[in-house]
Amino acid sequence: MVHSERTASFKKAEKYSMEPSSANDGGKLQAEASAAAVAEQEPSGEGQETALFPPTFSVSEIKNKQRRHFMFMKLKQEKRKEKIANKKRLKKERKALGDKAPPKPVPKTIENQRVYDETTVDPTDEEVTFDESTDEFASYFNRQSVPKILITTSDRPRGRCVKFTEQLSSIIPNSHVYYRRGLPLKKIIPQCIARDFTDLMIINEDRKVPNGLVLTHLPDGPTAHFKMSSVRLRKEIKRKGKAPTEHQPEVILNNFTTRLGHSIGRMFASLFSHDPQFTGRQVATFHNQRDYIFFRFHRYIFKSDKKVGMQELGPRFTLKLRSLQKGTFDSKFGEYEWIHKRHEMDANRRKFHL
């Protein structure tokens, strides 16, 4: 009984499959006509490849997720192949043209599209040279004073801030760490001047994390307030080198181009000794990029006559200038040279101040 029912259903299905419907015939004829129209529009050629997708095709129209992902990867692969082929073609053309080849296009970045600042410093300008010879840092650059730095913290610092302060003092020569013990800065500054300190550095913290740095040049200022972020101690840096030695490090200052940036760069330079000891192979770098100052401390290693390696020693951190004040620290009656006003100054992403 079961066998006879299966045989009957199979014959019925075979009957329906052999009888073409008018709707299917219409669909087939329409598909053949559209294919013929596309074939007429496309130019015939032996070496020319047919288009992978129709001009109006969109991968997002595919409902099946796996099929959509497959087609997207296939389309991406075709675009990559086309890009590589264009690069090879342009390279071959440039090689054939030789010296007559057009210059390579420079990619647009925020840095090279920067809005011109009128206060950009020209090192050969006589006015800039005169200002440098009479500013607060002239005694340091004229070798009339030796850097001596006092590093302190906010009241009751926690473990991470204490470790960061100690590691910072190990890379700045002739620096001394003293804890606040509740003393206000107005009492600390006269004591520093009496003991011949040239700079005062205060590390602030919030919720056990260092988040601010106040740097005062003594005895006449100026005072800079920075926001600190991305602090990494030595143990948190991968592939770090051994602890830094007592050699005087070299100092590298990058991209401090405006008058304000020039003052900040001179302030950082006055923290270190005039004469670095090159045998120590240690470098302190202050790199300014988009008004963010990145600090790194490295040791370079000579692997051979032509190869040089680098080891980061730590710590590392990032600074963002908040204000620059004339004279020593005075939060109430101090005269500010520059204050960062975020809503006014950050409206244009291509305008920088350092």
Secondary structure, DSSP 8 states (H G I E B T S, - for coil): -HHHHHHHHHHHHHHHHHS--HHHHHHHHHHHHHHHHHHHHS---SS----SS-TT--GGG---HHHHHHHHHHHHHHHHHHHHHHHHHHHHHHHHHGGGS--------TTTT----TTB--TT-HHHHHHHHHSTTHHHHTT-S---EEEEESSS--HHHHHHHHHHHHHSTTEEE---TT--HHHHHHHHHHTT--EEEEEEEETTEEEEEEEEETTT--EEEEEEEEEE-GGGSTT--S---SS--EEEEE---BHHHHHHHHHHHTTS-SS--GGG-EEEEEEEETTEEEEEEEEEEE-SSS-EEEEE-S-EEEEEEEEEESSS--TTT--EEEE--HHHHTSSTT----
